[in-house]
Amino acid sequence: NIKISINGQGVEVKKDTSILDAARQIGVNIPTLCYHKDLCIAGNCRVCVVEVAGQKRLSPACATPCEEGMEILTNSVKVRNSRKHIIELLLSEHNADCTRCYKNGNCELQKLASDYKIMTSDFIPLVPFKHYTIDMFSPSIIKDDSKCIRCQRCVRTCAELQGVSALSVAYKGDMMKITTFFEKAMNEVNCTNCGQCVIHCPTGALTERNYIEEVWEAITDPSKFVVVQTAPAVRVALGEELGFEVGTRITGKMVAALKRLGFDAVMDTDFTADLTIMEEGTELLTRLKGVLLDHDQNVKLPMATSCSPGWIKYIEHMYPEYLGNLSTCKSPQQMFGALAKTYYARARRLEPENIVSVSVMPCTAKKFEANRPEMHDSGYRDVDYVLTTRELAIMIKQAGIDFMSLEDMSYDRLMGESTGAGVIFGATGGVMEAALRTAYELVTGREVPFQNLNILPVRGMEGVREATIRIDNPLKEWAFLDGVELKCAIAHGLVNAKKVMDAVRSGEANYHFIEVMACPGGCLGGGGQPIPTSPEIRAKRAAAIYTEDENMPIRKSHKNPEVIKIYEDFLGKPLGEKSHHLLHTSYTV
Ligand code: HC1
């Protein structure tokens, strides 16, 4: 440890701690813009400058390590003046039409301008003279260069967390900008629509494409029956936007709010998450049989999960030769959409053309997924509008609903029942855990050999995790699996997916089953979740997901009564003809 002083207060910190972290340890907040806990240090915005005794120049607190005996001032006249100038400079290059900005109220630059009371503009504004572009072609993300402060958080996010690098820096000086390959529109490059750039952008330069007005219109149209589904990870994050502590589970209040907003039926993506397990688990066992028993060369292993649309887009761009390894299951969102306009319509005697299917997702790529040409198996567009967690919070505020005081309500029936296995889809490793809970029991007739069904080896926040489950004494039909060690891998964040796929490609890894979620932490850290999202926040949301699972009366997908009923009344059996038509798909490059 070393000793330093901050604003006259002695502090002991570990060697190499940054001045920023040292100050935070004693409750001194230094403002930042280009800094983000998820990302490497850039030190390019200079908003965090501090004065270090004996040094002429101010130092960026995020990029300067503490040294023994350092005397640091974070709020001297020199520091304050300099910081104000930096904020003024940033504002002179920024389209500060805040009242008409989507990020109004949740913009880090706006907050700094407010905290430091920037009332003057001593610099010549660049904004009116520059030719800025607003890219609105993507179904998921809007990129408005006039709001960009060139902090490069998006560039680092896309490279470091996702290994995609769809965004990069071009030009120099006042012409410098964040752009794509040949300055093409976002929907024409290798962007996966994951929206991680959106949750890491401090201003309104990158935002989700919102469908709030379209959904209001559908709700208000008396000829439409509007069904809504809510993704597993929304229930552990929506509360953050509405005054609750991070990690609060607000499932019942969310359902009540959706009913108050005027949706005609409020149902659960977790139901189709359970259904996905029935289909995907059966598919995995069928593939294992094909390879291990029938030695069929055309059957591909490892099988990879297919519910994260950012991951699908990534594999299409980066590993197209492995498209056949993707499970053919549609994502739970899309299974729900296809069933809403067929099974649900039939049961409720509704005309499918009058159903508007809305989903609330923690994800921006889900907007892209709903827009894919493959997703019309109901005979209509299966999911009409996708709202993010943030958009739902906006609607709840617009409707004047006092969220805190709402009484809990339950999901509507038919596609509203779920299990703990469906809920954990929202955390990295959750799809794998849910699948193992069911597949192991189908094969052996016994529960997975883990205490209280919690398969701890697949949980956690390590970027890549591996687990092996040995199958002993299977039922007769699965005798070929006796003694087989099922090798599983889990990756979250596409940069980690790359590690797994490279190991598969080189032959170094020999997995049977891979789960990939495009976003760090899985969907709970999705690009549509509340801002900010950080490692600590993701950990709290994950803990909430596992508590939700433990509190569910049923925790295995194959025990979901509505799943059992849909097979009896409509689908027949997993991987049957109807399932094949409505619940499965294939992707081409
Ligand atoms: Fe997800 Fe999924 S878990 S992809 O992360 O399989 O978005 O939450 O809804 O579809 O169920 C997201 C979450 C979500 C799907 C499910």
Residues whose N, C-alpha, C, O or C-beta is under 5 A from the ligand:
A	BS01	HC1	A231 P232 A233 V234 T269 D270 A273 C307 S308 S331 P332 Q333 M361 P362 C363 G422 F425 G426 G522 C523
